[in-house]
Amino acid sequence: MKWLIPISILVLFELIADVLAKNWSLRGGWLLAGGALIAYFLANTFWLFALQNGAGLARGAVIFSVASAILAVALGLFVYHEPLTYYEIAGVLLGLLAITLIFWK
C-alpha cells in the first residue's frame, strides 16, 4: 500500500492545479496558467510513482478520479459557490461508493 502516498500527492497537486486553472478562467494571466500547467505536470509525475509502487492502472485511476472529483466539487461548492444538481450529488455519492468497494476486502 506504499502507492497511497504518491496517489495522495497526485490528488493534492491536481487540486492545486484545479484552483489555479479556475482562477485563470476567472481572471486570466499567464502566471496562473503556467502555475496550473506545472502543477498538472507534477501531479502526473506522481501518477508514475503510484503505478511503479503497485497502485494498478484500474484501481489507481478510479481512486485518483473519484478523489480529485470530490475535492473539485467541494471547491466548486464552498469556494466558488457553484450550484450542484441532484444528478451531480448522486454522481458524487456513487463515486464514494466506488472508493468504498475498491478498498473492501
C-alpha positions as a Markdown table, in Angstrom:
| # | Residue | x | y | z |
|---|---|---|---|---|
| 1 | Met | 0.0 | 0.0 | 0.0 |
| 2 | Lys | 3.0 | 2.3 | -0.3 |
| 3 | Trp | 1.4 | 3.6 | -3.5 |
| 4 | Leu | -1.2 | 5.6 | -1.4 |
| 5 | Ile | 1.4 | 8.3 | -0.7 |
| 6 | Pro | 2.1 | 9.1 | -4.4 |
| 7 | Ile | -1.6 | 8.9 | -5.1 |
| 8 | Ser | -2.3 | 11.3 | -2.3 |
| 9 | Ile | 0.4 | 13.7 | -3.6 |
| 10 | Leu | -1.1 | 13.3 | -7.1 |
| 11 | Val | -4.5 | 14.4 | -5.8 |
| 12 | Leu | -3.0 | 17.3 | -3.9 |
| 13 | Phe | -1.2 | 18.7 | -7.0 |
| 14 | Glu | -4.3 | 18.1 | -9.1 |
| 15 | Leu | -6.3 | 20.1 | -6.5 |
| 16 | Ile | -3.7 | 22.9 | -6.6 |
| 17 | Ala | -3.8 | 22.9 | -10.4 |
| 18 | Asp | -7.6 | 23.0 | -10.5 |
| 19 | Val | -7.6 | 26.1 | -8.2 |
| 20 | Leu | -5.0 | 27.8 | -10.4 |
| 21 | Ala | -6.9 | 26.9 | -13.6 |
| 22 | Lys | -10.3 | 28.1 | -12.2 |
| 23 | Asn | -8.7 | 31.4 | -11.1 |
| 24 | Trp | -7.1 | 31.7 | -14.5 |
| 25 | Ser | -10.5 | 31.2 | -16.1 |
| 26 | Leu | -11.9 | 34.0 | -13.9 |
| 27 | Arg | -9.1 | 36.5 | -14.1 |
| 28 | Gly | -6.7 | 35.4 | -16.8 |
| 29 | Gly | -3.0 | 35.9 | -16.5 |
| 30 | Trp | -0.1 | 33.8 | -17.7 |
| 31 | Leu | 1.2 | 33.2 | -14.1 |
| 32 | Leu | -1.9 | 31.4 | -13.1 |
| 33 | Ala | -2.0 | 29.4 | -16.4 |
| 34 | Gly | 1.7 | 28.5 | -16.1 |
| 35 | Gly | 1.3 | 27.5 | -12.4 |
| 36 | Ala | -1.7 | 25.3 | -13.3 |
| 37 | Leu | 0.4 | 23.6 | -16.1 |
| 38 | Ile | 3.3 | 23.0 | -13.7 |
| 39 | Ala | 1.0 | 21.6 | -11.0 |
| 40 | Tyr | -0.6 | 19.2 | -13.6 |
| 41 | Phe | 2.8 | 18.1 | -14.7 |
| 42 | Leu | 3.9 | 17.4 | -11.1 |
| 43 | Ala | 0.6 | 15.6 | -10.5 |
| 44 | Asn | 1.2 | 13.3 | -13.4 |
| 45 | Thr | 4.8 | 12.7 | -12.3 |
| 46 | Phe | 3.4 | 11.3 | -9.0 |
| 47 | Trp | 1.0 | 9.2 | -11.1 |
| 48 | Leu | 4.0 | 7.4 | -12.5 |
| 49 | Phe | 5.4 | 6.8 | -9.0 |
| 50 | Ala | 2.0 | 5.4 | -7.9 |
| 51 | Leu | 1.9 | 3.0 | -10.8 |
| 52 | Gln | 5.5 | 1.9 | -10.1 |
| 53 | Asn | 4.7 | 1.2 | -6.5 |
| 54 | Gly | 1.7 | -1.0 | -7.2 |
| 55 | Ala | -1.3 | 1.2 | -7.5 |
| 56 | Gly | -2.5 | -0.7 | -10.6 |
| 57 | Leu | -3.9 | 1.2 | -13.5 |
| 58 | Ala | -7.6 | 0.4 | -13.0 |
| 59 | Arg | -7.6 | 0.8 | -9.2 |
| 60 | Gly | -5.3 | 3.8 | -9.2 |
| 61 | Ala | -7.3 | 5.6 | -11.9 |
| 62 | Val | -10.6 | 5.1 | -10.1 |
| 63 | Ile | -9.2 | 6.3 | -6.8 |
| 64 | Phe | -7.5 | 9.3 | -8.4 |
| 65 | Ser | -10.5 | 10.3 | -10.5 |
| 66 | Val | -13.0 | 10.0 | -7.6 |
| 67 | Ala | -10.9 | 11.7 | -5.0 |
| 68 | Ser | -10.0 | 14.6 | -7.3 |
| 69 | Ala | -13.6 | 14.9 | -8.4 |
| 70 | Ile | -14.9 | 15.0 | -4.9 |
| 71 | Leu | -12.4 | 17.7 | -3.9 |
| 72 | Ala | -13.2 | 19.7 | -7.0 |
| 73 | Val | -16.9 | 19.5 | -6.3 |
| 74 | Ala | -16.2 | 20.7 | -2.7 |
| 75 | Leu | -14.1 | 23.6 | -4.0 |
| 76 | Gly | -16.8 | 24.5 | -6.5 |
| 77 | Leu | -19.5 | 24.5 | -3.8 |
| 78 | Phe | -17.7 | 26.1 | -0.9 |
| 79 | Val | -15.1 | 28.4 | -2.5 |
| 80 | Tyr | -16.6 | 29.3 | -5.9 |
| 81 | His | -20.3 | 29.0 | -4.9 |
| 82 | Glu | -21.2 | 26.9 | -8.0 |
| 83 | Pro | -24.5 | 25.1 | -7.9 |
| 84 | Leu | -24.9 | 21.3 | -7.8 |
| 85 | Thr | -27.8 | 19.4 | -9.2 |
| 86 | Tyr | -29.4 | 16.3 | -7.7 |
| 87 | Tyr | -27.8 | 14.2 | -10.5 |
| 88 | Glu | -24.4 | 15.6 | -9.7 |
| 89 | Ile | -25.0 | 14.8 | -6.0 |
| 90 | Ala | -25.9 | 11.2 | -7.0 |
| 91 | Gly | -22.7 | 11.0 | -9.0 |
| 92 | Val | -20.6 | 12.1 | -6.1 |
| 93 | Leu | -22.3 | 9.5 | -3.9 |
| 94 | Leu | -21.7 | 6.8 | -6.5 |
| 95 | Gly | -18.0 | 7.9 | -6.5 |
| 96 | Leu | -17.8 | 7.5 | -2.8 |
| 97 | Leu | -19.4 | 4.0 | -3.1 |
| 98 | Ala | -16.8 | 3.2 | -5.8 |
| 99 | Ile | -13.9 | 4.1 | -3.5 |
| 100 | Thr | -15.5 | 2.1 | -0.7 |
| 101 | Leu | -15.9 | -1.0 | -2.9 |
| 102 | Ile | -12.3 | -0.7 | -4.1 |
| 103 | Phe | -10.9 | -0.9 | -0.6 |
| 104 | Trp | -13.4 | -3.5 | 0.5 |
| 105 | Lys | -11.8 | -6.8 | 1.4 |
